[in-house]
Amino acid sequence: MNKTIVSTPHAPVAIGTYSQAVRVGDTVYLSGQIGLDPESMQLVDGIDAQIVRVFDNLQAVTHAAGGTLADVVKLTVYLTDLAHFAKVNEVMSRYFSEPFPARAAIGAAALPRGALVEAEAIMVFAD
């Protein structure tokens, strides 16, 4: 198996024992992104800003892998309050168009650094 590590300064650097993304063949596994500003490495304020930052971060990693969010086939969103699910849908509509990726939304008791939302993705490059 040939693994290629994907990284970009346009998304937060990994703050643990993981990579921003790993490519294996035509598939890229994107690690979870929270609402960290990649320059300050500080969490942005509020759920709305965090959701936007999460998708900006994911978008930066997809670009570093040589793709776009249109190549995402599976998205998993974690929320500390599922009442914010409608906000996630609204923001997602700015980043994704049909056909939309498969998605799961999961309620989480807590997320790293006190984040309110986190999202991870799988992207596949079509032949």
Backbone as ProteinMPNN parsed JSONL, in Angstrom:
{"seq_chain_A": "MNKTIVSTPHAPVAIGTYSQAVRVGDTVYLSGQIGLDPESMQLVDGIDAQIVRVFDNLQAVTHAAGGTLADVVKLTVYLTDLAHFAKVNEVMSRYFSEPFPARAAIGAAALPRGALVEAEAIMVFAD", "coords_chain_A": {"N_chain_A": [[0.856, -1.176, 0.0], [0.63, 2.136, -0.914], [1.029, 5.072, 0.66], [0.357, 8.52, 0.75], [1.101, 11.477, 2.346], [-0.858, 14.311, 2.924], [-0.633, 17.765, 3.207], [-1.142, 21.181, 4.206], [-0.459, 24.654, 4.645], [-2.673, 26.195, 4.733], [-4.676, 25.218, 6.235], [-5.356, 24.273, 9.634], [-2.439, 23.134, 11.361], [-1.689, 19.749, 12.193], [-2.575, 18.809, 15.464], [-1.806, 16.728, 16.964], [-1.17, 13.189, 16.93], [-1.524, 12.659, 14.043], [-2.28, 13.111, 10.512], [-3.127, 15.809, 8.265], [-4.398, 14.838, 6.025], [-4.558, 11.703, 4.262], [-3.551, 10.073, 1.396], [-4.454, 7.268, -0.473], [-4.035, 5.533, -3.233], [-6.679, 6.372, -5.331], [-8.16, 7.53, -3.361], [-8.742, 9.834, -0.735], [-8.36, 10.424, 2.624], [-9.613, 12.625, 4.835], [-8.705, 14.182, 7.772], [-10.526, 15.028, 10.779], [-11.723, 18.343, 11.011], [-11.776, 21.196, 13.006], [-13.048, 24.4, 14.063], [-10.614, 25.967, 13.872], [-8.552, 28.743, 13.284], [-6.165, 28.798, 10.768], [-3.889, 30.411, 10.862], [-3.649, 31.69, 13.412], [-4.144, 29.554, 15.037], [-6.188, 29.488, 16.831], [-9.457, 28.923, 18.129], [-12.25, 29.99, 16.324], [-14.866, 32.348, 17.112], [-18.123, 31.407, 18.123], [-20.882, 29.466, 16.812], [-21.701, 29.813, 14.101], [-19.454, 30.991, 12.812], [-17.602, 28.993, 13.352], [-18.601, 26.801, 11.892], [-18.324, 27.715, 9.243], [-15.528, 28.046, 9.186], [-14.681, 25.401, 9.564], [-15.496, 24.214, 7.114], [-14.02, 25.797, 5.352], [-11.454, 24.991, 6.121], [-11.534, 22.223, 5.481], [-11.873, 22.478, 2.732], [-9.433, 23.667, 2.004], [-7.673, 21.551, 2.506], [-8.61, 19.642, 0.677], [-7.897, 20.936, -1.686], [-5.108, 20.943, -1.415], [-4.684, 18.275, -1.763], [-5.092, 18.032, -4.397], [-7.655, 18.219, -5.371], [-11.145, 19.091, -5.081], [-13.929, 20.199, -3.057], [-15.99, 19.042, -4.425], [-15.144, 16.528, -4.994], [-15.567, 15.079, -2.73], [-16.975, 12.269, -1.242], [-18.056, 11.289, 1.059], [-19.082, 12.603, 4.096], [-18.676, 13.367, 7.473], [-20.176, 14.828, 10.184], [-19.759, 16.253, 13.332], [-21.465, 17.382, 16.139], [-21.795, 19.356, 19.057], [-24.215, 20.162, 19.835], [-27.083, 19.173, 18.513], [-29.079, 20.842, 17.674], [-27.965, 22.714, 16.076], [-27.874, 21.682, 13.576], [-29.384, 22.547, 11.343], [-28.082, 24.92, 10.709], [-25.645, 23.93, 9.848], [-26.487, 22.645, 7.494], [-27.291, 24.901, 6.027], [-24.871, 26.322, 5.686], [-23.368, 24.352, 4.389], [-24.608, 24.332, 1.903], [-23.405, 26.401, 0.606], [-20.928, 25.466, -0.012], [-21.098, 22.965, -1.232], [-22.538, 21.338, -4.064], [-25.159, 19.714, -5.938], [-24.364, 16.514, -7.303], [-24.786, 15.774, -3.907], [-22.498, 14.823, -1.262], [-22.53, 11.658, 0.53], [-23.636, 11.642, 3.941], [-23.216, 11.864, 7.487], [-24.507, 12.912, 10.59], [-23.545, 13.507, 13.818], [-24.186, 13.561, 17.255], [-22.119, 14.835, 19.743], [-20.632, 14.635, 22.94], [-18.474, 16.225, 23.642], [-15.889, 18.09, 21.972], [-12.553, 18.41, 20.553], [-10.577, 21.024, 22.009], [-12.787, 22.437, 22.902], [-14.467, 22.9, 20.789], [-17.436, 23.467, 18.815], [-18.293, 22.178, 16.596], [-17.221, 19.674, 14.28], [-15.79, 18.249, 11.364], [-15.167, 15.555, 9.147], [-13.878, 13.973, 6.181], [-14.137, 11.955, 3.195], [-12.609, 11.715, 0.155], [-12.749, 10.948, -3.341], [-11.038, 10.411, -6.315], [-12.313, 10.364, -9.468], [-12.013, 8.23, -12.301]], "CA_chain_A": [[0.0, 0.0, 0.0], [1.394, 3.363, -1.029], [0.341, 6.181, 1.31], [0.935, 9.843, 0.571], [0.593, 12.424, 3.328], [-1.278, 15.589, 2.364], [-0.659, 18.833, 4.207], [-1.191, 22.539, 3.685], [-0.467, 25.701, 5.67], [-3.955, 26.898, 4.651], [-5.552, 24.581, 7.222], [-4.593, 24.121, 10.879], [-1.5, 22.02, 11.441], [-2.145, 18.677, 13.072], [-2.236, 19.073, 16.869], [-1.694, 15.416, 17.604], [-0.498, 12.14, 16.164], [-2.292, 12.401, 12.829], [-1.995, 13.965, 9.362], [-4.31, 16.513, 7.775], [-5.05, 13.883, 5.129], [-3.724, 10.619, 3.737], [-4.036, 9.566, 0.111], [-4.13, 5.893, -0.839], [-4.617, 5.377, -4.564], [-7.575, 7.462, -5.732], [-8.966, 7.917, -2.202], [-8.085, 10.686, 0.249], [-9.05, 10.444, 3.91], [-9.352, 13.908, 5.471], [-8.912, 14.18, 9.223], [-11.51, 15.97, 11.282], [-11.344, 19.752, 11.138], [-12.599, 22.035, 13.87], [-13.018, 25.796, 13.649], [-9.362, 26.658, 14.177], [-7.956, 29.604, 12.271], [-4.849, 28.198, 10.521], [-2.787, 31.329, 11.176], [-3.517, 31.905, 14.863], [-4.413, 28.274, 15.702], [-7.201, 29.731, 17.849], [-10.816, 28.61, 17.749], [-13.044, 31.179, 16.022], [-15.981, 32.501, 18.052], [-19.512, 31.176, 17.754], [-21.191, 28.309, 15.97], [-21.734, 30.169, 12.682], [-18.073, 31.164, 12.356], [-16.918, 27.698, 13.413], [-19.04, 25.97, 10.768], [-17.658, 28.244, 8.045], [-14.091, 27.754, 9.283], [-14.527, 23.959, 9.338], [-15.57, 23.936, 5.681], [-12.843, 26.428, 4.739], [-10.312, 24.118, 6.401], [-11.664, 21.024, 4.647], [-11.643, 22.888, 1.347], [-7.986, 23.859, 1.835], [-7.021, 20.237, 2.451], [-8.955, 19.023, -0.612], [-7.071, 21.583, -2.71], [-3.739, 20.45, -1.247], [-4.669, 16.899, -2.282], [-5.278, 18.087, -5.844], [-9.072, 18.131, -5.719], [-12.049, 20.105, -4.552], [-15.012, 19.607, -2.264], [-16.837, 18.253, -5.327], [-14.627, 15.157, -4.99], [-15.931, 14.446, -1.463], [-18.062, 11.302, -1.384], [-18.609, 11.003, 2.39], [-18.804, 13.648, 5.075], [-19.202, 13.105, 8.806], [-20.212, 16.065, 10.969], [-19.98, 16.051, 14.76], [-21.982, 18.598, 16.766], [-22.059, 19.24, 20.491], [-25.642, 20.46, 19.988], [-27.729, 18.853, 17.237], [-29.957, 21.947, 17.288], [-27.239, 23.501, 15.076], [-27.84, 20.923, 12.327], [-29.921, 23.38, 10.255], [-27.02, 25.863, 10.34], [-24.685, 23.16, 9.055], [-27.093, 22.498, 6.165], [-27.273, 26.193, 5.336], [-23.495, 26.618, 5.284], [-22.969, 23.342, 3.402], [-25.144, 24.685, 0.592], [-22.464, 27.353, -0.003], [-19.696, 24.754, -0.34], [-21.384, 21.759, -1.994], [-23.688, 21.35, -4.955], [-25.569, 18.358, -6.302], [-24.835, 15.548, -6.317], [-24.181, 15.964, -2.599], [-21.867, 13.62, -0.706], [-23.216, 10.975, 1.627], [-23.296, 12.385, 5.158], [-23.752, 11.496, 8.794], [-24.391, 13.955, 11.619], [-23.46, 12.79, 15.088], [-24.108, 14.376, 18.459], [-20.946, 14.508, 20.548], [-20.638, 15.298, 24.249], [-17.427, 17.241, 23.629], [-14.953, 18.027, 20.856], [-11.265, 18.995, 20.925], [-10.433, 22.462, 22.249], [-14.081, 23.048, 23.185], [-15.144, 23.213, 19.534], [-18.861, 23.167, 18.746], [-18.514, 21.376, 15.387], [-16.073, 19.079, 13.629], [-16.185, 17.472, 10.194], [-14.14, 14.791, 8.45], [-14.389, 13.644, 4.866], [-13.437, 11.035, 2.298], [-12.757, 12.13, -1.232], [-12.302, 9.968, -4.316], [-10.833, 10.952, -7.646], [-12.902, 9.494, -10.484], [-11.168, 8.011, -13.495]], "C_chain_A": [[0.9, 1.237, 0.0], [0.573, 4.518, -0.455], [1.105, 7.473, 1.041], [0.293, 10.776, 1.587], [0.3, 13.746, 2.633], [-1.256, 16.616, 3.486], [-0.628, 20.182, 3.51], [-1.122, 23.526, 4.839], [-1.785, 26.475, 5.702], [-5.044, 26.261, 5.511], [-4.711, 24.418, 8.487], [-3.641, 22.93, 10.82], [-2.06, 20.98, 12.408], [-1.671, 18.948, 14.498], [-2.15, 17.767, 17.658], [-0.986, 14.456, 16.676], [-1.346, 11.732, 14.965], [-1.832, 13.355, 11.734], [-3.266, 14.687, 8.958], [-5.108, 15.607, 6.842], [-4.036, 12.846, 4.679], [-4.377, 10.141, 2.446], [-3.53, 8.152, -0.099], [-4.825, 5.648, -2.175], [-5.438, 6.598, -4.932], [-8.43, 7.982, -4.586], [-8.13, 8.749, -1.24], [-8.962, 10.723, 1.491], [-8.65, 11.731, 4.625], [-9.671, 13.814, 6.955], [-9.954, 15.217, 9.602], [-10.931, 17.368, 11.415], [-12.323, 20.42, 12.097], [-12.387, 23.475, 13.421], [-11.782, 26.561, 14.062], [-8.937, 27.514, 12.996], [-6.539, 29.078, 12.027], [-3.669, 29.12, 10.84], [-2.57, 31.463, 12.677], [-3.601, 30.61, 15.655], [-5.354, 28.45, 16.89], [-8.568, 29.389, 17.278], [-11.56, 29.906, 17.469], [-14.278, 31.181, 16.916], [-17.336, 32.193, 17.428], [-19.708, 30.044, 16.765], [-21.163, 28.661, 14.493], [-20.32, 30.284, 12.117], [-17.323, 29.837, 12.373], [-17.326, 26.802, 12.248], [-18.354, 26.421, 9.482], [-16.177, 27.875, 8.055], [-13.824, 26.279, 9.043], [-14.534, 23.656, 7.847], [-14.454, 24.622, 4.909], [-11.616, 25.545, 4.924], [-10.359, 22.849, 5.558], [-11.374, 21.352, 3.187], [-10.146, 23.067, 1.073], [-7.262, 22.52, 1.721], [-7.372, 19.524, 1.147], [-8.107, 19.622, -1.729], [-5.626, 21.089, -2.629], [-3.594, 19.027, -1.787], [-4.857, 16.858, -3.796], [-6.711, 17.994, -6.295], [-9.853, 19.316, -5.205], [-13.092, 19.405, -3.68], [-15.973, 18.793, -3.131], [-16.387, 16.796, -5.396], [-14.963, 14.403, -3.7], [-17.126, 13.524, -1.689], [-18.741, 11.003, -0.055], [-18.142, 12.08, 3.347], [-19.428, 13.226, 6.399], [-19.057, 14.387, 9.615], [-20.534, 15.702, 12.409], [-20.395, 17.391, 15.36], [-22.18, 18.368, 18.253], [-23.511, 19.573, 20.799], [-26.307, 20.238, 18.635], [-28.753, 19.903, 16.811], [-29.287, 22.824, 16.228], [-27.193, 22.821, 13.707], [-28.347, 21.746, 11.146], [-28.879, 24.397, 9.792], [-25.961, 25.162, 9.496], [-25.217, 22.993, 7.634], [-27.004, 23.783, 5.37], [-25.864, 26.509, 4.844], [-23.019, 25.613, 4.235], [-23.442, 23.705, 2.011], [-24.265, 25.717, -0.123], [-21.205, 26.65, -0.52], [-19.908, 23.543, -1.254], [-22.577, 21.987, -2.904], [-24.011, 19.911, -5.332], [-24.633, 17.778, -7.344], [-24.056, 15.696, -5.003], [-23.497, 14.683, -2.13], [-22.803, 12.919, 0.277], [-22.781, 11.682, 2.912], [-23.928, 11.733, 6.373], [-23.556, 12.694, 9.707], [-24.513, 13.256, 12.961], [-23.385, 13.789, 16.228], [-22.945, 13.897, 19.304], [-21.007, 15.278, 21.858], [-19.618, 16.42, 24.296], [-16.536, 17.007, 22.42], [-13.642, 18.686, 21.272], [-11.313, 20.519, 21.041], [-11.755, 23.18, 22.536], [-14.846, 23.459, 21.938], [-16.611, 22.792, 19.606], [-19.201, 22.253, 17.578], [-17.176, 20.865, 14.87], [-16.596, 18.316, 12.417], [-14.963, 16.79, 9.612], [-14.735, 14.342, 7.128], [-13.527, 12.578, 4.189], [-13.676, 11.548, 0.886], [-12.167, 11.068, -2.159], [-12.158, 10.665, -5.656], [-11.354, 9.941, -8.656], [-11.954, 9.363, -11.66], [-11.667, 8.813, -14.655]], "O_chain_A": [[1.813, 1.357, 0.817], [-0.455, 4.895, -1.018], [2.334, 7.511, 1.097], [-0.932, 10.851, 1.673], [1.111, 14.239, 1.848], [-1.785, 16.38, 4.572], [-0.154, 20.31, 2.381], [-1.674, 23.261, 5.907], [-1.999, 27.308, 6.582], [-6.189, 26.711, 5.512], [-3.482, 24.426, 8.416], [-3.982, 21.866, 10.303], [-2.813, 21.308, 13.325], [-0.505, 19.277, 14.716], [-2.393, 17.73, 18.865], [-0.286, 14.866, 15.75], [-1.825, 10.601, 14.884], [-1.083, 14.295, 11.996], [-4.366, 14.231, 9.271], [-6.339, 15.607, 6.864], [-2.827, 13.074, 4.709], [-5.571, 9.847, 2.398], [-2.345, 7.866, 0.071], [-6.052, 5.566, -2.241], [-4.953, 7.726, -4.856], [-9.331, 8.79, -4.808], [-6.975, 8.429, -0.959], [-10.155, 11.017, 1.416], [-7.485, 11.91, 4.982], [-10.769, 13.416, 7.343], [-10.227, 16.155, 8.853], [-9.802, 17.552, 11.87], [-13.535, 20.23, 12.006], [-11.621, 23.73, 12.491], [-11.882, 27.686, 14.55], [-8.96, 27.065, 11.849], [-5.778, 28.923, 12.982], [-2.558, 28.639, 11.065], [-1.442, 31.361, 13.159], [-3.18, 30.561, 16.811], [-5.325, 27.664, 17.837], [-8.806, 29.548, 16.081], [-11.515, 30.83, 18.281], [-14.687, 30.134, 17.419], [-17.649, 32.665, 16.336], [-18.815, 29.711, 15.986], [-20.646, 27.879, 13.694], [-20.028, 29.73, 11.057], [-16.494, 29.585, 11.498], [-16.481, 26.113, 11.677], [-17.859, 25.592, 8.718], [-15.638, 27.439, 7.038], [-12.844, 25.931, 8.385], [-13.674, 22.921, 7.361], [-13.982, 24.083, 3.907], [-10.829, 25.369, 3.995], [-9.348, 22.442, 4.986], [-10.705, 20.586, 2.492], [-9.655, 22.658, 0.021], [-6.337, 22.38, 0.92], [-6.512, 18.863, 0.565], [-7.65, 18.903, -2.617], [-4.994, 20.844, -3.657], [-2.512, 18.626, -2.216], [-4.792, 15.792, -4.408], [-6.978, 17.722, -7.466], [-9.308, 20.386, -4.934], [-13.122, 18.178, -3.584], [-16.695, 17.941, -2.614], [-17.155, 15.927, -5.809], [-14.672, 13.211, -3.591], [-18.147, 13.928, -2.247], [-19.873, 10.519, -0.032], [-16.96, 12.421, 3.398], [-20.575, 12.781, 6.439], [-17.971, 14.956, 9.721], [-21.463, 14.941, 12.677], [-19.752, 18.413, 15.119], [-22.672, 17.318, 18.668], [-23.99, 19.3, 21.9], [-26.116, 21.03, 17.712], [-29.246, 19.85, 15.684], [-29.966, 23.596, 15.552], [-26.55, 23.323, 12.785], [-27.792, 21.65, 10.051], [-28.804, 24.702, 8.602], [-25.441, 25.738, 8.54], [-24.474, 23.18, 6.671], [-26.681, 23.767, 4.182], [-25.69, 26.923, 3.698], [-22.334, 25.995, 3.287], [-22.753, 23.418, 1.031], [-24.378, 25.883, -1.337], [-20.5, 27.188, -1.373], [-18.991, 23.143, -1.971], [-23.504, 22.726, -2.57], [-23.224, 19.001, -5.071], [-24.151, 18.517, -8.202], [-22.825, 15.738, -4.999], [-23.869, 13.587, -2.548], [-23.748, 13.52, 0.788], [-21.692, 12.253, 2.973], [-25.006, 11.141, 6.308], [-22.556, 13.405, 9.607], [-25.461, 12.511, 13.207], [-22.615, 14.748, 16.175], [-22.798, 12.701, 19.555], [-21.393, 16.447, 21.878], [-19.861, 17.454, 24.918], [-16.434, 15.893, 21.908], [-13.616, 19.443, 22.243], [-11.995, 21.2, 20.276], [-11.829, 24.403, 22.424], [-15.768, 24.272, 22.012], [-16.977, 21.886, 20.354], [-20.26, 21.625, 17.561], [-16.144, 21.524, 15.001], [-17.712, 17.797, 12.439], [-13.87, 17.356, 9.581], [-15.955, 14.328, 6.966], [-12.375, 12.341, 4.553], [-14.815, 11.784, 0.483], [-11.21, 10.38, -1.805], [-13.039, 11.412, -6.082], [-10.895, 8.8, -8.698], [-11.19, 10.278, -11.968], [-11.087, 8.758, -15.739]]}, "name": "protein", "num_of_chains": 1, "seq": "MNKTIVSTPHAPVAIGTYSQAVRVGDTVYLSGQIGLDPESMQLVDGIDAQIVRVFDNLQAVTHAAGGTLADVVKLTVYLTDLAHFAKVNEVMSRYFSEPFPARAAIGAAALPRGALVEAEAIMVFAD"}
